[in-house]
Amino acid sequence: MHVTVSATELQPVQLSTTPSGADVWLRQNIEHDEAENQWTADEVCGRVAHGISAEEIEGDFEYYWELFERDAMSEREILERIEAQVWFTALMTDTEIDDDQDGE
């Protein structure tokens, strides 16, 4: 996710058809700064297959937001998120984890 800035009004879902599918930009927290005459929003982007409409994406906005956000993550960020989930699950289930990285 990143913050985008535009001189024109931003929409929650923008879809642009390509030969291999459609590029999609999703935006949340859209704000207009009248003094600067600019729009800002949190934005993620991704690609979907042919046949998926902007209305379908709007109907399942959170799913696509999470999908595009996850696709944009680096391998390190993915591993850090998995590790945090493992530790949280262990804490919630009172499970002990051997965190010895050497395997000894």
N, C-alpha and C positions, 0 to 999 in steps of 0.2 A: 504494500500500500504506500502511496505517496500523495502529496498534496499537489493538485493541479490548479492553475490560474488561467482564466480566459477573459477576453474582452467581450465575448458573447455569452448569452445565458447557457448554463450547463444543465443537461437533463440527467436523470438518474440512470437511464440506459441509453446508450448510443450504439447502434449496430451498423456495420459497413460490410456489405457482401464482397467476397473475394472469390477467385476461382476454386479455392480449396475449402471454402466454408464461409465464416463470417468473423470479422474482428469485432470484439465487444469491449466497450468501456463502461464500467459501473461506477457510480458516484454516490457518496453519502455526505451528510453534513454540508449540503450546498448552501452557500451564503453569498449575498451580494453586497459589496461595499460601494455605496452610492458616491462617496467622496472620491474614491479612486476609479469609479465606474468599471469595476472588475468583479468577476465571479471566482470563488474558490470552492474546492471540495476535496474530500478524501477520494482517491481513485485507485481502482485495480483494473487490469485489462487481461484479456485472453482471447482464445479462438474457440468457436463452436462449429459443429457440423452444419451443412446445408439443411434447410428446413426448420430450423429453430427460430422462432420469431421473437421480437423484442417483448411482446406481450407475455410469451411463455417465460422468458427470463425474468421479467418483472414479477410474475406470479410465484417464482421460486428464487427471489432475489438473494436471500441469505445463502442458499446452496451454492449459487454461482459465485457470490462474493468469496466464500470460503475456498471454493475450488480454485479460483484465479489467484487468490492470495497464497494458497499452498503451492501452486505451480511456480510462483515467483520466488519462493524461498530457496536459499542455497542449501546444499547438502548439510552443511554445519548447522544451520538454523533448524532444519528438519530433525537432525539428531538431538539437538538441545531440547527441542519440544518433546520428543519421544522420551528422553531421559527424565524430564520434568514430570511427564505423565506417569512413568514407572515409579518414581519416588512418591508422587502424590498417592497413587494406588496403594503402594506399600504402607504409607502412613495411615490411610483410611482403613486398611484391612489388617493393621497391626502385624504386618509381615516384615521379617528381617531380611535385608538385602546385603549380600557380601559385596562391598564396593572395592575389593582388592583388584586393581586394574591389571596386575601381573598374573592373575589366575592361581596364585600360590596359596 
